């Protein structure tokens, strides 16, 4: 895990001051907020924001944003930004993304194992998104969000991956960035 106990405690303190307290009962119905390379995560490390992944050809995508999803209805909301750069650093495209639905979510459990509030959770989410340049939708994509809190299995990495459907490019190599799931 790339985070230290001090960073985790700082994250806890920052988020407790920024986010409202939420009381909830475990009814089997779970709604989460997700944060991808945005404040207050940005203050935790120099490479916390945005979340960056690369493709096998060396192209990179930087993604930031936030939203919510519901595990019962498989709905998702959320918006953010993306910047696609070619392997040599030349910008290729930039725009916004909009969450359209939750495809899957697996919780790794509470961040209390790392000394964080019990509603901070690790997990793996697959969220269908629409990528827009200006106001024009250009591609559908699958945003894979991984958070290493709780008890993640081997092979899970903090950050995002982005599979752009119909474009022949898959940003599947995590480079940097922090994410968080917050049980509402």
C-alpha positions as a Markdown table, in Angstrom:
| # | Residue | x | y | z |
|---|---|---|---|---|
| 1 | Unk | 0.0 | 0.0 | 0.0 |
| 2 | Unk | 1.4 | 3.4 | -1.0 |
| 3 | Unk | 0.0 | 5.3 | 2.0 |
| 4 | Unk | 1.5 | 5.6 | 5.4 |
| 5 | Unk | -0.3 | 5.8 | 8.7 |
| 6 | Unk | 0.4 | 9.5 | 8.9 |
| 7 | Unk | -1.1 | 10.1 | 5.5 |
| 8 | Unk | -4.2 | 8.0 | 6.5 |
| 9 | Unk | -4.6 | 10.0 | 9.7 |
| 10 | Unk | -4.3 | 13.3 | 7.8 |
| 11 | Unk | -6.9 | 12.0 | 5.3 |
| 12 | Unk | -9.2 | 11.1 | 8.2 |
| 13 | Unk | -8.8 | 14.6 | 9.8 |
| 14 | Unk | -9.3 | 16.4 | 6.5 |
| 15 | Unk | -12.4 | 14.5 | 5.4 |
| 16 | Unk | -14.0 | 14.7 | 8.8 |
| 17 | Unk | -13.8 | 18.5 | 8.6 |
| 18 | Unk | -14.9 | 18.7 | 5.0 |
| 19 | Unk | -17.6 | 16.1 | 4.7 |
| 20 | Unk | -20.8 | 16.1 | 6.7 |
| 21 | Unk | -21.4 | 13.4 | 9.2 |
| 22 | Unk | -23.8 | 10.7 | 8.1 |
| 23 | Unk | -25.7 | 8.3 | 10.4 |
| 24 | Unk | -26.8 | 5.1 | 8.7 |
| 25 | Unk | -28.2 | 1.7 | 9.4 |
| 26 | Unk | -27.1 | -1.4 | 7.6 |
| 27 | Unk | -30.3 | -2.2 | 5.7 |
| 28 | Unk | -28.5 | -4.0 | 2.8 |
| 29 | Unk | -29.1 | -0.9 | 0.6 |
| 30 | Unk | -25.8 | 0.8 | 0.1 |
| 31 | Unk | -25.1 | 4.2 | -1.4 |
| 32 | Unk | -21.6 | 5.5 | -1.8 |
| 33 | Unk | -19.9 | 8.7 | -2.7 |
| 34 | Unk | -16.7 | 8.3 | -4.7 |
| 35 | Unk | -13.8 | 10.7 | -5.0 |
| 36 | Unk | -11.2 | 10.5 | -7.8 |
| 37 | Unk | -8.2 | 12.7 | -7.7 |
| 38 | Unk | -10.0 | 15.7 | -6.1 |
| 39 | Unk | -9.9 | 17.7 | -2.9 |
| 40 | Unk | -9.5 | 16.8 | -0.1 |
| 41 | Unk | -7.4 | 13.9 | -1.5 |
| 42 | Unk | -5.0 | 16.3 | -3.3 |
| 43 | Unk | -3.4 | 17.5 | -0.1 |
| 44 | Unk | -2.2 | 14.0 | 0.9 |
| 45 | Unk | 0.6 | 13.6 | -1.6 |
| 46 | Unk | 2.1 | 15.4 | -4.6 |
| 47 | Unk | 0.8 | 12.7 | -7.0 |
| 48 | Unk | -2.6 | 12.2 | -5.4 |
| 49 | Unk | -4.4 | 14.4 | -8.0 |
| 50 | Unk | -5.4 | 13.8 | -10.7 |
| 51 | Unk | -5.6 | 10.0 | -11.1 |
| 52 | Unk | -3.4 | 8.9 | -14.0 |
| 53 | Unk | -3.3 | 5.7 | -16.1 |
| 54 | Unk | -1.3 | 4.8 | -19.2 |
| 55 | Unk | -2.0 | 2.7 | -22.2 |
| 56 | Unk | 0.4 | 0.0 | -23.6 |
| 57 | Unk | 1.4 | 2.5 | -26.4 |
| 58 | Unk | 2.6 | 5.1 | -23.7 |
| 59 | Unk | -0.4 | 7.4 | -24.0 |
| 60 | Unk | -1.7 | 8.7 | -20.7 |
| 61 | Unk | -5.0 | 9.8 | -19.3 |
| 62 | Unk | -5.5 | 12.0 | -16.3 |
| 63 | Unk | -9.0 | 11.8 | -14.6 |
| 64 | Unk | -10.6 | 13.7 | -11.8 |
| 65 | Unk | -14.1 | 13.9 | -10.5 |
| 66 | Unk | -16.7 | 12.7 | -8.0 |
| 67 | Unk | -20.2 | 11.3 | -7.7 |
| 68 | Unk | -22.4 | 8.7 | -6.1 |
| 69 | Unk | -23.6 | 5.2 | -6.8 |
| 70 | Unk | -26.3 | 2.9 | -5.4 |
| 71 | Unk | -25.5 | -0.9 | -5.2 |
| 72 | Unk | -29.2 | -1.9 | -5.3 |
| 73 | Unk | -30.4 | 0.1 | -8.3 |
| 74 | Unk | -27.0 | 0.0 | -10.0 |
| 75 | Unk | -27.3 | 3.7 | -10.7 |
| 76 | Unk | -24.5 | 6.2 | -10.8 |
| 77 | Unk | -24.1 | 9.9 | -10.9 |
| 78 | Unk | -21.0 | 12.0 | -11.2 |
| 79 | Unk | -18.9 | 14.2 | -13.4 |
| 80 | Unk | -15.3 | 15.1 | -13.9 |
| 81 | Unk | -12.6 | 16.0 | -16.3 |
| 82 | Unk | -10.1 | 14.0 | -18.4 |
| 83 | Unk | -7.0 | 14.9 | -20.4 |
| 84 | Unk | -5.5 | 12.4 | -22.9 |
| 85 | Unk | -1.9 | 12.9 | -23.8 |
| 86 | Unk | 0.1 | 11.0 | -26.4 |
| 87 | Unk | 3.3 | 9.2 | -25.3 |
| 88 | Unk | 5.4 | 12.2 | -26.1 |
| 89 | Unk | 3.2 | 14.5 | -23.9 |
| 90 | Unk | 1.3 | 16.1 | -26.8 |
| 91 | Unk | -2.3 | 16.7 | -25.8 |
| 92 | Unk | -4.6 | 14.6 | -27.9 |
| 93 | Unk | -8.0 | 15.3 | -26.3 |
| 94 | Unk | -9.5 | 16.9 | -23.2 |
| 95 | Unk | -13.0 | 17.2 | -21.9 |
| 96 | Unk | -15.5 | 16.0 | -19.3 |
| 97 | Unk | -16.9 | 12.6 | -18.3 |
| 98 | Unk | -20.4 | 11.9 | -17.0 |
| 99 | Unk | -21.3 | 8.7 | -15.1 |
| 100 | Unk | -24.3 | 6.9 | -16.7 |
| 101 | Unk | -24.6 | 3.7 | -14.6 |
| 102 | Unk | -22.9 | 1.4 | -12.1 |
| 103 | Unk | -21.7 | -1.9 | -13.7 |
| 104 | Unk | -20.3 | -3.5 | -10.6 |
| 105 | Unk | -19.0 | -2.8 | -7.1 |
| 106 | Unk | -17.1 | -5.0 | -4.6 |
| 107 | Unk | -16.3 | -3.6 | -1.2 |
| 108 | Unk | -13.0 | -4.5 | 0.5 |
| 109 | Unk | -14.4 | -3.4 | 3.8 |
| 110 | Unk | -14.0 | -0.5 | 6.2 |
| 111 | Unk | -11.1 | 1.8 | 6.4 |
| 112 | Unk | -11.2 | 1.3 | 10.2 |
| 113 | Unk | -8.6 | -1.3 | 9.6 |
| 114 | Unk | -6.3 | 1.6 | 8.7 |
| 115 | Unk | -7.5 | 3.8 | 11.6 |
| 116 | Unk | -10.0 | 5.7 | 9.4 |
| 117 | Unk | -13.7 | 6.3 | 9.9 |
| 118 | Unk | -15.8 | 3.2 | 9.4 |
| 119 | Unk | -17.7 | 4.6 | 6.5 |
| 120 | Unk | -14.5 | 5.1 | 4.5 |
| 121 | Unk | -14.3 | 1.9 | 2.4 |
| 122 | Unk | -11.9 | 0.3 | -0.1 |
| 123 | Unk | -13.3 | -1.4 | -3.1 |
| 124 | Unk | -13.4 | -1.9 | -6.8 |
| 125 | Unk | -16.1 | -0.2 | -8.9 |
| 126 | Unk | -16.8 | -0.3 | -12.6 |
| 127 | Unk | -18.8 | 2.7 | -13.8 |
| 128 | Unk | -20.0 | 3.3 | -17.3 |
| 129 | Unk | -19.2 | 6.9 | -18.4 |
| 130 | Unk | -19.7 | 9.1 | -21.4 |
| 131 | Unk | -16.7 | 11.1 | -22.5 |
| 132 | Unk | -17.4 | 14.5 | -24.0 |
| 133 | Unk | -15.3 | 17.1 | -25.8 |
| 134 | Unk | -17.0 | 20.4 | -25.5 |
| 135 | Unk | -20.7 | 19.5 | -25.4 |
| 136 | Unk | -20.3 | 16.6 | -27.8 |
| 137 | Unk | -20.3 | 13.0 | -26.6 |
| 138 | Unk | -17.4 | 11.3 | -28.3 |
| 139 | Unk | -17.1 | 7.9 | -26.7 |
| 140 | Unk | -18.5 | 5.6 | -24.0 |
| 141 | Unk | -16.0 | 4.2 | -21.6 |
| 142 | Unk | -15.7 | 2.0 | -18.5 |
| 143 | Unk | -14.1 | 3.7 | -15.6 |
| 144 | Unk | -12.5 | 1.2 | -13.2 |
| 145 | Unk | -11.9 | 2.7 | -9.7 |
| 146 | Unk | -9.8 | 0.9 | -7.1 |
| 147 | Unk | -9.3 | 2.0 | -3.5 |
| 148 | Unk | -6.9 | 0.0 | -1.3 |
| 149 | Unk | -8.6 | 0.6 | 2.1 |
| 150 | Unk | -10.1 | -2.3 | 4.1 |
| 151 | Unk | -8.8 | -5.7 | 3.1 |
| 152 | Unk | -8.1 | -5.6 | -0.6 |
| 153 | Unk | -7.1 | -8.8 | -2.4 |
| 154 | Unk | -3.7 | -9.0 | -4.2 |
| 155 | Unk | -3.4 | -7.3 | -7.5 |
| 156 | Unk | -5.6 | -4.3 | -6.6 |
| 157 | Unk | -4.1 | -0.9 | -7.1 |
| 158 | Unk | -5.1 | 2.5 | -5.9 |
| 159 | Unk | -6.4 | 4.7 | -8.7 |
| 160 | Unk | -8.2 | 4.4 | -12.0 |
| 161 | Unk | -8.2 | 2.6 | -15.3 |
| 162 | Unk | -10.2 | 3.8 | -18.4 |
| 163 | Unk | -11.3 | 1.5 | -21.2 |
| 164 | Unk | -12.5 | 3.7 | -24.1 |
| 165 | Unk | -15.1 | 1.6 | -26.0 |
| 166 | Unk | -14.8 | 1.7 | -29.8 |
| 167 | Unk | -11.6 | 3.7 | -29.8 |
| 168 | Unk | -9.1 | 0.8 | -29.5 |
| 169 | Unk | -7.3 | 2.3 | -26.5 |
| 170 | Unk | -7.3 | 0.9 | -23.0 |
| 171 | Unk | -5.6 | 2.9 | -20.2 |
| 172 | Unk | -5.0 | -0.1 | -18.0 |
| 173 | Unk | -1.7 | 0.7 | -16.3 |
| 174 | Unk | -2.2 | 2.6 | -13.1 |
| 175 | Unk | 0.4 | 5.4 | -12.7 |
| 176 | Unk | -0.7 | 7.6 | -9.8 |
| 177 | Unk | -3.6 | 9.1 | -7.9 |
| 178 | Unk | -5.8 | 8.6 | -4.9 |
| 179 | Unk | -9.5 | 7.4 | -4.7 |
| 180 | Unk | -12.0 | 6.9 | -1.9 |
| 181 | Unk | -15.4 | 5.3 | -1.4 |
| 182 | Unk | -17.6 | 6.8 | 1.4 |
| 183 | Unk | -20.6 | 4.8 | 2.6 |
| 184 | Unk | -23.5 | 7.2 | 2.9 |
